[in-house]
Amino acid sequence: MDVAENRNVPYMPGDGARSRLLDVYQPGTVRPGMPSVLLWHGIGADERDVLAPLAREIAGRGMHVFVPDWRSDMPDGGRSHLLASLRYTQENATAHGADGQRIVLAGWSAGAGAAAGVALRPELFDGWRPAAVVGIAGDYGRPARTTGTAPLDDLAEVEPTGIPFGLIHGSGDSTLGSGSSRAFHRALRHHQWPAQFDEPDTDHAGVIMSEYDPALRRCRSTSAPHALRAGAWTARLIASAAAPPASDGASRTRASVHHGEGPAVP
C-alpha cells in the first residue's frame, strides 16, 4: 500500500494553548474524480491516532484523508474543533494535492453523528454540503456535536438533498448497538435520502480496524482477522460513497443492507 503520511499539521491556532493538529494520508496514486475524505474520531479527546489504520486503508484506495484531533470536553462539545478542521480541509486540500471542493465527511462513534448533522443542517455551515456522509458505529438519536440537534430529529424537518449516506456498524458492538444505525438507515429511506447500511461481524473498535485496550483506556491497532475484514469493508464503503455517481443516478437511489463478512460489491 503506497501511502505517504504528513503528520502534525496545524489546522487551528492555539490561542494560548497548543495548536490543534491533524494528519494527512496521501495516496501514491490518486483515483481521478475522487473527493477528499475528512475523518472524525469519537468522543475520546485527541484520538486521531486511533483512526490511522483505517485512514491508511482509505488512502490506499486513491483518496486523500484528513484526520484531525478534537476534544469533546470543550465547553462547546468540540464543535469549534470539528468546524475548524472542515474549514482547513476546504481551504488547504489543494495544497496537499487533494480536492477541496468535494469532501466526504466520515466519522466514527460520536464523529458519525457530527458528520450526519452537517449534511442535514447546511444552513448552519453557510450552505455547504458534503459530497457524501459515512457514519461508522454512530448514535443518531443524540445531539450531534456539530449542530446540537439529533440527526434523527432533523430528518423530519428537512427536505432531502440527494447527499448519499453510507452507514456501517459492527453486529457485535456492545458499546453502542447496531440498532442505532439500523434505525437511522430506515429513517433516511423513509424521508427519501439515498442510503446504504452495512453490518459486518465485528465490534465497536473492529469496524475501524482497531481493538479496545482496557489498560490504555483507548483503542489501538490490531491484526485480529475480524477487525481487518471490517476495516477494509469500511474503507470500501467510503470509496463507494466517494465515487462519482453513475450517469443514470441508480447508485444513489438504491436502498441496500449488507450483513456478514464482506460487502456485496468490492
DOMINU-829591 format. One record per residue (C-alpha): residue in three letters; x, y, z. Coordinates in steps of 0.2 Angstrom, whole numbers, plus 5000, padded with zeros to 4 digits. Example, Ala and Ser with C-alpha at 12.3 -4.5 7.8 and 13.67 -1.06 7.14 Angstrom:
ALA506249785039SER506849955036
//
This chain:
MET500050005000ASP500950164994VAL500350295006ALA501350455012GLU500950525029ASN501050715033ARG500950715052ASN500550855065VAL499950985053PRO499151135062TYR497351175057MET496851295071PRO497951425081GLY498251385099ASP497651555106GLY498651525122ALA498751345121ARG499551225109SER498851225091ARG497551095085LEU498350965074LEU497850845060ASP498750715050VAL498550695031TYR498650525022GLN499150545004PRO498950404991GLY500350364980THR499150354965VAL497650474966ARG496050404958PRO495350534946GLY493750624951MET493850564969PRO493450694983SER494450714999VAL493950625015LEU493850715032LEU493850585045TRP493250625063HIS493650515078GLY492550485093ILE492250565110GLY493950525117ALA495050685117ASP496350695103GLU496250525097ARG496750545078ASP498050405080VAL496650285083LEU496050315065ALA497750285057PRO497450105052LEU495850155043ALA496550315036ARG497950215028GLU496750095021ILE495650235013ALA497150325006GLY497750154998ARG496150164988GLY496650334980MET495950464991HIS496750595002VAL496250585020PHE496250715033VAL496150665051PRO496050795065ASP496150795084TRP494750865093ARG494150875111SER492350835116ASP492750905133MET492751085127PRO491351205133ASP490651195115GLY490751005115GLY492151005102ARG491151105088SER492451235086HIS493751105083LEU492751005071LEU492251155060ALA494051225060SER494651055053LEU493251065040ARG493751245035TYR495651195034THR495151045023GLN494151165012GLU495451295011ASN497051195010ALA496651025002THR497351084985ALA499051124994HIS499150934998GLY498650884980ALA496850854986ASP495150914981GLY494551054992GLN492851074984ARG492150894985ILE492350825003VAL491650665010LEU491350685029ALA491650525038GLY491550495057TRP491650355070SER490550345085ALA490250525091GLY491050585075ALA489750495065GLY488350605072ALA489450755069ALA489650715051ALA487750675048GLY487250845057VAL488250945044ALA487350865029LEU485650885037ARG485851065043PRO486851155029GLU486151325034LEU487251315049PHE488851305038ASP488551435025GLY487551315014TRP489051205012ARG488651015009PRO489750865009ALA489950754993ALA489350615004VAL489250555023VAL489950395030GLY489350365048ILE490450225057ALA489650155073GLY488650305077ASP487150355088TYR486050475078GLY484750495092ARG485950605102PRO486350785098ALA487750805085ARG489250895091THR489151005076THR487351065077GLY486751025095THR485250935087ALA484950745084PRO485150695066LEU483550585068ASP482550735073ASP483250845060LEU482750715046ALA480850765050GLU481250945047VAL482250955031GLU482050915013PRO483150785005THR484550844995GLY485250694987ILE486850684998PRO487150494999PHE487350415016GLY488450265020LEU488150185037ILE489250045044HIS489049965062GLY489849805069SER488449675073GLY489449635089ASP489549815095SER489249805114THR489749985117LEU488450055105GLY487249935097SER487049925079GLY485149965081SER485550145081SER486250145064ARG484950025058ALA483550145064PHE484450295056HIS484550205039ARG482650165040ALA482350355044LEU483450405029ARG482550295017HIS480850345024HIS481250535021GLN481950495003TRP483850505006PRO484950384997ALA485750275010GLN486650115012PHE486850015029ASP488249885031GLU488449775046PRO490049675047ASP490449545060THR491449645072ASP491349765087HIS491449955090ALA493349965088GLY493449825074VAL492449925062ILE493950055061MET495249915061SER495649935079GLU495349855096TYR495049925114ASP496449915126PRO495749925144ALA497549965151LEU497750105139ARG495850155140ARG495850185122CYS495950095105ARG497450035096SER497849945080THR497649765079SER497949615067ALA496349525073PRO495549455057HIS493849515061ALA494449695063LEU495549685047ARG494049625037ALA492849755044GLY494149905042ALA494349855024TRP492449855022THR492350025030ALA493650095018ARG492750015003LEU491150095009ILE491950265010ALA492750234992SER491050184986ALA490150344994ALA491550454987ALA491450384969PRO490650504956PRO488850454954ALA488350344939SER487650434924ASP485850364927GLY485950404946ALA485550224951SER486950204963ARG486250354973THR484450294974ARG484650114978ALA484250064996SER485349925002VAL485849825018HIS487349715019HIS487749595033GLY489149475036GLU491049465032GLY491149575017PRO490049695006ALA489149634991VAL490249744980PRO492149754982
//
